[in-house]
Amino acid sequence: MNNTIYPCIWCNNNAREMANFYCSTFPETTVMDENPVVVMLEMFGQKLMLLNGGDKFNPNPSISLMFLTMLEKRVEEIWNKLIQEGRSMMPLDAYPFSPKYGWVQDKYGVSWQLYTARDENHILQKIVPTLMFTGSQNGRAMEAAHLYTSLFPNSEIHGVMYYAEESGEPESSVQHGEFFINDYLLMMMDSSQEHNFSFSEGVSLVVECDYQEEIDNYWNVLTSNGGEESMCGWLKDQFGVSWQIVPAELGGWMKKSTKVMAEVLKMKKLDIDTLKNAIK
């Protein structure tokens, strides 16, 4: 697993409150770093960023977080905490694919899929961002997986299950798929059902980079063919998925000088040399 890629949840200036909630809900979860803008969690050795961005965006189920365990009791315990003031999207129950599974949207709008595995070898990563392609993006999950795995090093499509004919979904659409980008696991699915949500800045994917060449390459590819540049290292790709392409040392630079943040706020694509010069 690679810790240079991780999800970011947009928070309505309540990142610390959310961090406390998740630390009390999930085992092996602690605050690893914090500043007025960001609270960084470590969950089972993985990063999860909580960003104090205000009320402009909200997380939604287009990107949910899959939690995998061998323990049915643990799934039940976590479900009972997440469902408080939240809502059930798929009831906690036994399913053909899992002896104990449930999909819940918590009180902050973050969607969690709680999955009990039958085989420990199926748990390749404890927390897995899962992309749901809906609306105009429905049917493009495999196209996205091919793009992402061709862009990032150490990447591969790990497995894909397509919809059966009797499902009513196109047989070319993905019911469940898994792929790695730079040794970080993501899951995906298509859905033709009517949904009132689509990909947004509410949940984004952060990519930490060591070199400007990495930033340039990811930025150029992900903004091509209908992608969009935004500010402060943010972009949307052609599927609507939001990414943050940032220098790996950005957090440390910000601690050294407030001028670094001032430079970030001026930029679309981040420039490492300019940010390093701001420290001097």
Secondary structure, DSSP 8 states (H G I E B T S, - for coil): --TTEEEEEEESS-HHHHHHHHHHHSTTEEEEEE-SSEEEEEETTEEEEEEE--SS----TTEEEEEEES-HHHHHHHHHHHTTTSEEEEEEEEETTEEEEEEEE-TTS-EEEEEE-SSGGG-S-SEEEEEEE-GGGTT-HHHHHHHHHHHSSS-EEEEEEE--GGGSS-TTSEEEEEEEETTEEEEEEE--S--S----TTEEEEEEESSHHHHHHHHHHHTSTT-EE-STTEEE-TTS-EEEEEETTHHHHHHH-HHHHHHHTT-SS--HHHHHHTT-
